[in-house]
Amino acid sequence: MTTVRMTRREFGISVGASLAAVTLSGACGAAGIANDGRLTARPRKGITTSASGEHPLGLGGRRDAILQIPSKASGPLPLLVLFHGAGGSGANMLHRLGTAPDEAGVAVLSPDSRGSTWDAIRGTFDADVAFVNQALERVFATVAVDPARITLGGFSDGATYALSLGLINGDWCPRILACSAGFIVERTAHGKPKIFMSHGTADEILPIDRCGRPIAAALKKQGYDVTFREFNGGHEVPPDVAREAMRWVAAR
């Protein structure tokens, strides 16, 4: 695979018969423990939710993961695995969504990337996949999760990561949430997950005409069920979009 080097402002996605295959500053097939992007953790049967509130999982030292359980948790819960943007953290990403997950009754796992952004954005799937898998194992051991309502989601670089990882794991993860995504890192896709995308029409970081719109069009052409929500705004997740997205994540 050809490696393409460019800034986020310069990034454009080519729309054709197949989805764009783009990586940044790295080589495909580099040595790693999870370079195909496949997650192996799975929800467990017979689990009673023992976790509550918001707390770190204590897995990654300074760079960890936060689990947030809705205040009115009952029955198997929808789970959102939420990826932050470049230079961010799981805590910052939770703050960006505000009370929307709790209002919708969504459990959220919000991990920190091992570096300044997610592994495949700069090279290949590797340490971040392993850490997310470890965090999911912990969540599935303590939270009753509805397998039909698992979503990989994120914002900016996190949205790119969610789209990429979600398509790879779409045979068991049925939903993808991508807010202001930049591109897709192509690997072998599995299943046909449903996809909710949002993008600001005035986004100057990842322009909608070069990112959001062509990505959505390419996915639809590939037969994916895509909900594309444009809004008047920039590189952000407005409160009304966050609430709409969380309702979509929680829907049965």
C-alpha positions, 0 to 999 in steps of 0.5 A: 500500500502506498503511504500518503503524507499530508496535513489534515487540512490538505487531506482529500478522499478519492471516491470511486468503486472502492473506499479510499485507502490512506495511511499517514507517515508509516508502513503497512505490515509493520511488526505489531500484535494486532495489525489487522485491526481485529478485536477479539473481546466479546460481550458475555452472557449472564453478567450483572452490571456491577460497575457504576458511575464514572471511573478509570479502569486502571489499565494504562498508567498515565494513559488509561480508559474511563468507563461511564455507566448511565445513572439509570442503568437497567438490563443489557446496556448499549455500549459506546466505545468513544475515541478522542481526537488528536492530542486529546484524552478519554476524559476530554471526549466525555466532556465534549458529549456532556450529559447526552450519553447519560440522558440516552442511557448509554454506557461509554468506554472512553480510552486514551490512545497510547500516543498523541493520536491513534496508531493507524492514523500514523501507521498500522493497527497495533498497540491501541487495538491491543489496549482497547481490546483489554479495556473491552474485556474488563467492561464485558466482565462487569457490565451487561452489554446488549450485543446488538447495541455496541458502537465504535465512535469518535470525533476527528482522528477518533472518528477516522479510527472508529470508521476504520476499526468499525468496518473491520469489526462490523461482523460483531460491532453493528454500529459506527458513529463518526463525528467529523471524520477525515478518512478511512484506513482500509483493511478487510471489512466484515459485516455491514454495520450501520453508520451515523456520521456528522460534519460541520459545513464550515469545518476548516480542519477537515472540510466537509466537501473533501471529507464528510460528504465523499466518505458518506457517499462512498460508504453508501455506494458500498451498500452501507446504511449511512445516516449523514447529519450536516450542521451549520458549524465548524470542527465540533460536536454541537449539543443537539447533534450529540443528543441525536447521536446518543439516541441513535446509539441507544435505539433498539 
